[in-house]
């Protein structure tokens, strides 16, 4: 299967005014607004009916967290990412199939505002 997290980070960085990373440690306050990408466990979506017993497509959930220093910046960045995903996420080798609204999420740092969503992608298996 593709490295969905890495592909998504590369694509998000190409959006205007967006900094992104996988689960690496990052100084969020230095690069605000910032999108953190975390791939979650996936599930098989389709199998070959005849032939090898392996997945054809998987459904991969990815947690996207937007961090910013103000509520407006967090909302605007989350909205820009959501609009890009709803447009089919041009440049990605896989397709978003569920793109919820980014909701407010708590953060331990009172100077940081956070919005997030768990997005589901349909990914072709490379087996």
N, C-alpha and C positions, 0 to 999 in steps of 0.2 A: 504494500500500500504506500501511497505517496506520503511525504512528510507535510501534512496539511498545515501544521503550525508554521513551519519555515516558509512555505509558499504564501501563506496569508500575511505573514510579517513583511515579506518583500513587496507584496501588492499594496498593503496599507501605507508603507513608507512612500509610495509613489503618489499618494493623494496629497493635495495641497495642505500645508501646515500640520501634517500628522507625523508624529514620531511613534514607532512601534517596536515591540520586542516580544520574544517568547517568554519563557519562565525565568529568564536571566535576571539577576539582581541589577536594578537600575535606580538611579537617583531621580525619582519622579518629580521632585520639586524643581530640578534643574531644566527639565525638558517638557514643561507643561504646555499644551495638552499632550497626553501620552496614551497610547492604546496598548494594553497588555493582552497577549493572545495565549490561551491555555487550552491545549487539546484535551478533551475528556474521553473516557472509554467509548468505543464505537460498537455498532451492531451491524450484522450482515443484513443487507437489503434484498439482494437477489443472488440466486445461484444458477449455475449452468444446469439446464434440465437434462441434457444428455452429455456425457463426456466426463471430464475431471470433476471431482467433488471439491469445488472451491468457490469462493465468492466471485461474483461478477461485479457487483456494486456494494459499497458499504455506506451506511449513514453515520457520519462523524459529527459529533457535537463539539463545538468550540466555544469556550467562555471568552467573551470580549469585555474587558473593563476599560473604561475611559476615565483617566485621571486629569484633573485640571485645578487651577488655583481659584476659579470662580464657578458658580453655578451656570452662568451663561456660557462660559467656555466649554464646560463639560457637556452641556446640552447641545451646543452647536456642533461640536466634534462628533458626538454620538449620532446626531441627526445626519451629518455628512456621511459617516460610515454606513448608517442604515440605508440611506438613499443609494449609495454605491452598491450595497448588497442587493437591494430590491431591483436595481437595474440589471441584475444578472452577474454582478462582480466582474466586469471586463478585465481580462488579463489573467484570471485564475483558471487553472486546468480542471476545476471541478465547479459544481453548481450549488448555490444556496437554495434550500427548499423550505426552510422555516426561518423567518427573520422577525423576531418579536420586537416590540418597542423597548428601547433601553430604559431601564428603571433606575431610580436612585438606589444606591447601595451605600451602606455605612463604611467609613474608613477610620482607622485608629488615629490618624493625623488630622487634627481639627483644621489645619490650613489647606487640606486637600478635599476637593469635591469629586465624587465618583458616580458614574452611571455604568450599567452593564446589562448584558443579555447573553443567553446561550443560544447560539445560532447552529442550525443543522445543515450540513452539506452532504450532497450525494457525490461520492468519490468512486471512480472506477478502480477496481483492484488491479494491481500490476503483476499478479501471480503468474 
